[in-house]
């Protein structure tokens, strides 16, 4: 029984270390890309200047502030500004 408890403890420790490492490697959002269905355009905003890694609510406030209707757009935060075209 002690051996099984040791294995579970080791497994938990490894999982915790992996989670900590994933958080250390987490990228800072540098850009927001918006697909705006009202005007049929794609917008990209640079936001990474001040290491701002916004939460969902902050993003929605930002998008409203620059004139996007949240009910008529899709958006994502990302690090790489590259836009791939065929």
Secondary structure, DSSP 8 states (H G I E B T S, - for coil): -HHHHHHHHHHHHHHHHHHHHHHHT-----EEEEEETTTTEEEEEE-GGGT----HHHHHHHHHHTT--GGGEEEEEES-------
